[in-house]
Amino acid sequence: MSRTDEAIAAVREALRSDDAYVAELTRDLVRIPSVNPRFVQDPAVNGEAKVQDRLQQDLTALGFGVDRWDVSPGRPNIVADWEGSEERSLLLCGHVDVVPIGDPAQWTVEPFGGETKDGRLYGRGAVDMKSGVAACVAAARAIRKAGITLDGRLSIHTVVDEEAGGFGAMDAVAKGRLARAGIIAEPTWDAVMPAEGGLFWVRVTIRGRQGHAGWRFNEVWPQPEAADRLLPGVNAIELATRFLAALREFESIRCRTTYHPLVPPGLNTINPGVIRAGAGLGPDGLPVTMTNPAIIPDTAVIDLDYKFLPNEDPAQVRAEFEAFVHHFCQMDRWLRDNPITVDWDYAQLYFPPMDTPVDHPLVTSLVRRAGENGKPPAIKGFEAVADCAHYAGAGVPCVLFGPSGDGLHGYDEYVNLDSLERVTRTLAETVIDLCGVR
């Protein structure tokens, strides 16, 4: 038996003898409300720091060197390291913030109760993703209990602010807290996900010419070109309507002519998520007056959720869209002289694409070990975005892998405990495969 096989056998035994730990840690974390304060500002539920306190307690006890710092006031990241070689380093990552609970009356369990029934552990964050965080810690705990010393550095990142854009992970990346490979333990329903599309939030601003609605006829109906003719208005809402129709066709062409084998066809959509229109343009980049239909509006602002495929070049994606906007403007006399503006940075929200090769050792190890702990997992792409994007954008090959459940961002959220146990075993074994043993 090889040293790796001996280590795998030892860690499996350690998990069997301590099989309640991962559920207990998940329950403890769920019982600490940690709603992202970008959504709800309430000290009673903005408990990211308290979650980190609980995790720091266990990570310190396991001999990790814990580095903790505030990404923004009262919102700390943790990066915990076991020393080892960089050549075989691996990071495990999860976020500690959760989305709001919504209408409490829609829950049939206490949203932060951590109740267990019928093989499920319930509560906000149970599957998204405090169970994944707990699985990372539990995997390390099993390795330590088994008496295994890893060759490569193992790093556990528990980060804030994922639900509002991943700014905790972005800060960890900016500080150079990287590794040769990474696993983000988001819920994947036991699938191995080495690919994820990229995402821009893009603001499009369309300017018209303001006027009185009583003179709309002067804009839309042919008038004699007399010397005393009033300057006609240009309705920015109508320009935006035409733009959105053209954008829908552009989106269809993109979806038909691009492809990635691990994600659904047409994943690279362009969603017009928010539109605001009215008169004037304020310093915040939004219309000043949006309550008076007696004004021909001169401003329309459209915010787009702009997805692209794992194998698409972000710079090319931007250039392609800007070319579309330019050509659209060239077909309109007004817009030729008053072109639409595109702001790629208005919300500082950008998720780079992730496209880890399916034959990367991280992928092959997860597939093998997950199969040994249950059934052969599906290999597929992630359809949303997660913190793996920020590490991948910094050159770290990453994979998403985590437990199953339901109710994430909804009501009666839960994690399946049998899935959580399988994921914990698989993570521990993959850590051994990737980091090696001394």
Secondary structure, 3 states (H helix, E strand, C coil): CCHHHHHHHHHHHHHHCCCCHHHHHHHHHHCCCEECCCCCCCCCCECHHHHHHHHHHHHHHCCCEEEEEEEECCEEEEEEEECCEEEEEEEEEEECCECCCCCHHHCCCCCCCCCEECCEEECCCHHHHHHHHHHHHHHHHHHHHCCCCECEEEEEEEECCCCCCCHHHHHHHHCCCCCCCEEECCCCCCCEEEEECEEEEEEEEEECECEEHHHCHHHHCCCCCCCCCCCCCECHHHHHHHHHHHHHHHHHHHHHHCCCCCCCCCCCCEEEEEEEEEEEECCCCCEEECCCCCEECCEEEEEEEEEECCCCCHHHHHHHHHHHHHHHHHCCHHHHHCCCEEECCCCCCEECCEECCCCCHHHHHHHHHHHHCCCCCCEEEECCCCCHHHHHHCCCCEEECCCCEECCCCCCCEEEHHHHHHHHHHHHHHHHHHHCEC
